[in-house]
Amino acid sequence: MTQLPFPPHAEEIATAMKTALNLEALTETIDATVAAALENPDIAGAKRLFLAGSGDSYFAALSVAPALERWTGIPVQALTAMELARYQMPVCSDGDVIVSVSNSGSSSRARECVALAKSRGLATLGITGTMEGRLAKSADAVVHRPVGDIADIPEAYGRCFLNFAEYVAVLQALYNFGIALGVARGHLSSDTAQALRADLTRSIDCLPQAAMAIDEQARDVAQKILGAHTVFSLGAGPSRGTAAYSAAKFHEQMPINGVHQDLEEWAHLEYFLTYFNWREQSVAFIIAPPGNSADRASEIVSGMAGAGGRALLVAPASVDGSGAFAHFAMPDDIGDLLSPMVYHLPAQLVVLYMAHLSGITSIPLRRTDGFELISNSLIREDVAALA
């Protein structure tokens, strides 16, 4: 195997966790702010939860929604911030709680969700990385998930690992909120909550080791698929968010097309893109944790191979990977609901190696608009003005 002229990026996963993710302090802050948020009776007594965000924040919300629904016993829906603000908000009901997620706290649509919810008289909760941001200052309550600076990783691509740390932290914040709300509502026993928190901690702790286990394979796959111009990422349930996050890394860091799709819908539609010259121009991550969609994921891998396509299976080693172009073996003891914490690792590593091989010197790519499109767009503040 050709040795690539840069360090194993799995080692930098461990570095990012040691420097940016102080897990003890992170957990303490999250727990304290979650407890404070649940002192708000409207939040603790929610009849429905709407989770919203944009980009990685939306992907995190999409990933945790199935767990939160099971742990709290109430309906939970994850929407893009645009969809929630402009289209769902006019038909929300009393007792709905709006959970708006923004790592920076500056996203216009995340702040708009809060403004419109307040005009409708709904309770609002912000999930953010800064207590000084505009989201934190406008929401009724805030869950703070602090992440520090990255150290000992080259500046040219250090931001990738900061983004990784932020994603892990926001997942933890949302999971911890769901567990605490489930206890507050009497839907989870204290013993069950304690076990869930232990499982969550274990899923975070295993990240460096899980990354190291697939690092050499990620290097090899990056070299073999470098000519691809489209990377699909497929998942169902909690893995829909993982698939969306994984796909996004490819257009943020290369850029090539990163396309996420529901696992079943791919079989009905994009299956035909395994034909003819597309089979050499595309690959597909199949996100398959143990759970309700694992059997279907295996069928998709076989079907893709039969049509000449290339499947990158992300699943425990115990899952049959026959026909897969590559099988990234994930830890066997991370179940479906918590799999979003770990199953993004193959895409994180593969795309970074591809970007290096392509000669990209600033990863992720830098915006040319100064974040104007994200942070400084028009915000509507009165739900009554929406159609």
Summary of the structure (lengths in Angstrom):
residues: 387
radius of gyration: 20.4
end to end distance: 59.0
largest distance: 61.9
contacts: 1430
relative contact order: 0.14
helix: 53%
strand: 15%
